[in-house]
């Protein structure tokens, strides 16, 4: 569960950075 949350957060952060660029 902790790992899944970390992966989800990483993907979410990456998506945010892509959208900002």
N, C-alpha and C positions, 0 to 999 in steps of 0.2 A: 504494500500500500504506500509506504513512504517512497519507494523507488518510482512508482507510477506517478505520484504527485510531483516528484522532481522532474521526470521526463515531461510531464504536462506543462510544468512551469517553464522549462527550457524551450519547448516548442512555442508556447505562448509569447515568451520574451522575443524569440527569433522572429515570430510573425509581426510583433509590434515594431521591431527594428526595421523590418522590410517595408512595412506600411509607412513608417516615418520617412524612409528614403524614397 
